[in-house]
């Protein structure tokens, strides 16, 4: 249990800025493509979805493990 908590804390403290940058850059690229009228946005959608899931997963994991 302590190893899992350490893993979540490491992700939340050290990797969260990287996840946030990936999320923001993917969002900006997606908005640029949409404003130009391009329809091939699957790559940006995949990066947005994965980075959002990792961010929420890390936050909820740390919260759940620190409450127990």
C-alpha positions as semicolon CSV with decimal commas, in nm:
position;residue;x (nm);y (nm);z (nm)
1;X;0,000;0,000;0,000
2;X;0,285;0,237;0,081
3;X;0,449;0,166;-0,254
4;X;0,127;0,253;-0,435
5;X;0,094;0,575;-0,236
6;X;0,454;0,666;-0,320
7;X;0,384;0,599;-0,689
8;X;0,079;0,826;-0,689
9;X;0,262;1,101;-0,499
10;X;0,555;1,083;-0,744
11;X;0,315;1,112;-1,037
12;X;0,127;1,399;-0,879
13;X;0,430;1,600;-0,774
14;X;0,685;1,545;-1,049
15;X;0,491;1,435;-1,357
16;X;0,176;1,646;-1,324
17;X;0,335;1,954;-1,488
18;X;0,433;1,739;-1,786
19;X;0,082;1,596;-1,809
20;X;-0,059;1,948;-1,787
21;X;0,167;2,074;-2,066
22;X;0,069;1,782;-2,289
23;X;-0,297;1,854;-2,218
24;X;-0,266;2,227;-2,292
25;X;-0,058;2,182;-2,609
26;X;-0,300;1,921;-2,741
27;X;-0,592;2,150;-2,667
28;X;-0,426;2,443;-2,847
29;X;-0,346;2,225;-3,150
30;X;-0,702;2,096;-3,155
31;X;-0,845;2,448;-3,143
32;X;-0,610;2,565;-3,419
33;X;-0,718;2,279;-3,643
34;X;-1,084;2,341;-3,572
35;X;-1,053;2,712;-3,645
36;X;-0,889;2,633;-3,980
37;X;-1,170;2,393;-4,064
38;X;-0,958;2,077;-4,061
39;X;-1,137;1,757;-3,973
40;X;-0,840;1,529;-3,900
41;X;-0,829;1,581;-3,523
42;X;-0,806;1,223;-3,399
43;X;-0,443;1,256;-3,283
44;X;-0,522;1,558;-3,067
45;X;-0,835;1,392;-2,929
46;X;-0,634;1,087;-2,826
47;X;-0,365;1,297;-2,651
48;X;-0,630;1,509;-2,477
49;X;-0,820;1,205;-2,356
50;X;-0,514;1,017;-2,231
51;X;-0,359;1,317;-2,055
52;X;-0,691;1,411;-1,893
53;X;-0,742;1,055;-1,767
54;X;-0,389;1,045;-1,622
55;X;-0,436;1,381;-1,448
56;X;-0,769;1,281;-1,291
57;X;-0,639;0,933;-1,205
58;X;-0,338;1,079;-1,022
59;X;-0,543;1,333;-0,828
60;X;-0,807;1,081;-0,725
61;X;-0,546;0,817;-0,640
62;X;-0,356;1,045;-0,405
63;X;-0,678;1,166;-0,246
64;X;-0,816;0,817;-0,194
65;X;-0,494;0,673;-0,058
66;X;-0,419;0,963;0,174
67;X;-0,766;0,946;0,329
68;X;-0,732;0,579;0,419
